[in-house]
Amino acid sequence: MSIRQLSETVINQIAAGEVIERPASVVKELVENALDAGASRVEIATAGGGLALIRVTDDGTGMDAGDLGLSIARHCTSKLSDDIHDIRSLGFRGEALPSIGSVGKLSIRSRTAGADSGHEIAVEGGRVSPVRPVAANRGTLVEVRDLFFATPARLKFMKGERAEATAIAEIVRRVAIAFPHVRFTLSGTDRSTLDLAACERTEDGVQQRIGQVIGREFADNALAIEAAREGVRLSGYASIPSFTRANSLHQYLYVNGRPVRDKMLAGAIRGAYTDVLPRDRHAVTALFLELDPALVDVNVHPAKADVRFRDPGLVRGLIVGSIREALARSGVRPATTAASAMMEAFRPQGTRPRGYSFAYAEPAAPGFDPQTSVHRPLETGFGEAVQTMFASATSADARAGAVEATPALTARPLGAARAQVHENYIVAQTEDSLVIVDQHAAHERLVYEALKQALSSRAVPSQMLLLPEIVDLPEEDADRLAAHGELLARFGLGLERFGPGAVAVRETPSMLGEVDVQRMVRDLADEIAENDTVETLKERLHTIAATMACHGSVRSGRRLRAEEMNALLRQMEATPGSGTCNHGRPTYIELKLSDIERLFGRR
């Protein structure tokens, strides 16, 4: 078969397969064009999950007749200079509009600020109509109808209207966080209106926009992140360990203002929260990376969602280090949602069967005397005046009754220990709240942090192998391991080159006991190749330390003296990450006095 030149329409449809994956991809490209044009207001309207209609209107600079004709030609753009490494805009490939026009019905209406009238161009299945003058407002209106009508096979891979509309809303939210000064409006027959008001170009404006997108609860449970290293700046917010979500969709990451979903960055966030999150739970973040465009490649994929860094180890280390430092600085801090969940558990409607309606008791009938009636609700011994005779009695579970709750203790974050309930839960009192501490979980975290500190402050003890283990590897992997030999030795792993494509392992960390040396060395080689780190070995050591901490901490069922309980509370206040145990479960819950009063209907 002879080689032939593909038609322009087929070329655009092939490009559309990479750029236009679903209706949300169209919205992303059109919104990015509007932002690159300097828009301060972007309005998006959809129908049929975006398959029937997508309309994006902006008040940007607009296009004249000449630019309008070039905009639907492949690889025509105003956003890129001759240097592919200096990309400072969201779009730059010049593929989006011709790709959309090749698989749908596209029309573009635009007017510049100084023009008397606007112009319009239409593309239907790759067929271009001439540019014609029309009445138009300043800015650009792009309308896409019957998406994928020219490639009906793609329609079989679309999800339902609701799922596609949800994906569009998620794209708008992700873009909106990076541009708080722009107003975004999303409406349509298949969803309720999403209106994100414009905020100021300040730090407070960024916080306000993050609150609009992620929710107010995030602001109350987030830590400010601010760090810089070797020309790379990281800023934003990350949640405390006790504030999590069931998936990673609430992790918002930006590189030079571009929303990305990068595996390396997501892995760095997971690494930063290692051993402080429950299994299958994810932190909530809004993080912004800023660096020289020459140090990052955004041209990895036509969709521009993936990026590659010239020094991924530097970026990963910056994210992990800055989040861990923020967690360490935050001290003990419970999630504000814990009290709400606790109050919800107390509410009777949470356990009521369906169909059961709760009604308040009717007022007492005239003439009813609770003192004389046989149906009186309480015996007279429950009256406050009669209770004075029991003032000297001590509750069976009150272990701290002999210790006075001094103002110096109640002013501390975890307050003064007042009782131990069921030989496992410490009840403490602060100036304005009640704190319940799981003594085993809390002490487990304290022991674990002490073990980690010991591991980081000195070299990990190693055990000599009777016979060196020879691990055959590709030569480049052996080179990487040898280059990290000194760091690996600090973690108790002694290895050296053994020929061109192998390493000889002579020592392993004694904490690991018997270990599969072949698998561990290969895992390390893979991680060094991808991230230029040796976190795999460190995580294994920390896993052993966590197990040792679990078995070495105070057990449930042990009665503690008041001094022991208060000492545990003070140590928790001084230990980073003590709000969760090694398994990510909360170590304590704080219930504000105002919450308790609401439970009893006082507020």
HELIX and SHEET records of a PDB file:
HELIX    1   1 GLU A    8  VAL A   19  1                                  12    
HELIX    2   2 PRO A   23  ASP A   36  1                                  14    
HELIX    3   3 GLY A   48  GLY A   50  5                                   3    
HELIX    4   4 ALA A   65  SER A   71  1                                   7    
HELIX    5   5 ALA A   96  VAL A  103  1                                   8    
HELIX    6   6 PRO A  152  PHE A  157  5                                   6    
HELIX    7   7 GLU A  161  ALA A  178  1                                  18    
HELIX    8   8 GLU A  203  ILE A  214  1                                  12    
HELIX    9   9 ARG A  216  ASP A  220  1                                   5    
HELIX   10  10 SER A  248  HIS A  250  5                                   3    
HELIX   11  11 LYS A  263  ALA A  272  1                                  10    
HELIX   12  12 PRO A  293  LEU A  295  5                                   3    
HELIX   13  13 PRO A  312  SER A  330  1                                  19    
HELIX   14  14 THR A  336  PHE A  346  1                                  11    
HELIX   15  15 PRO A  348  GLY A  350  5                                   3    
HELIX   16  16 THR A  380  PHE A  382  5                                   3    
HELIX   17  17 VAL A  386  PHE A  390  5                                   5    
HELIX   18  18 PRO A  407  THR A  410  1                                   4    
HELIX   19  19 GLN A  439  SER A  457  1                                  19    
HELIX   20  20 GLU A  475  ALA A  483  1                                   9    
HELIX   21  21 GLY A  485  ARG A  490  1                                   6    
HELIX   22  22 SER A  510  LEU A  512  5                                   3    
HELIX   23  23 VAL A  517  ASN A  531  1                                  15    
HELIX   24  24 GLU A  535  GLY A  552  1                                  18    
HELIX   25  25 ALA A  562  ALA A  574  1                                  13    
HELIX   26  26 LEU A  593  LEU A  599  1                                   7    
SHEET    1   A 8 ARG A 127  VAL A 128  0                                        
SHEET    2   A 8 GLY A 118  GLU A 124 -1                                        
SHEET    3   A 8 LYS A 105  ARG A 111 -1                                        
SHEET    4   A 8 GLY A 139  ARG A 145 -1                                        
SHEET    5   A 8 LEU A  53  ASP A  58 -1                                        
SHEET    6   A 8 ARG A  41  ALA A  47 -1                                        
SHEET    7   A 8 ARG A 183  GLY A 188  1                                        
SHEET    8   A 8 ARG A 191  LEU A 196 -1                                        
SHEET    1   B 3 ARG A 127  VAL A 128  0                                        
SHEET    2   B 3 GLY A 118  GLU A 124 -1                                        
SHEET    3   B 3 ARG A 132  VAL A 134 -1                                        
SHEET    1   C 5 ALA A 222  ARG A 229  0                                        
SHEET    2   C 5 VAL A 232  SER A 239 -1                                        
SHEET    3   C 5 THR A 285  GLU A 290 -1                                        
SHEET    4   C 5 GLN A 251  VAL A 255  1                                        
SHEET    5   C 5 ARG A 258  VAL A 260 -1                                        
SHEET    1   D 2 THR A 244  ARG A 245  0                                        
SHEET    2   D 2 HIS A 282  ALA A 283 -1                                        
SHEET    1   E 2 VAL A 296  ASP A 297  0                                        
SHEET    2   E 2 ARG A 308  PHE A 309 -1                                        
SHEET    1   F 4 ALA A 416  VAL A 421  0                                        
SHEET    2   F 4 TYR A 425  GLN A 429 -1                                        
SHEET    3   F 4 SER A 433  ASP A 438 -1                                        
SHEET    4   F 4 TYR A 588  LYS A 592 -1                                        
SHEET    1   G 3 SER A 462  ASP A 472  0                                        
SHEET    2   G 3 ALA A 502  PRO A 509 -1                                        
SHEET    3   G 3 GLY A 494  ARG A 497 -1                                        
END                                                                             
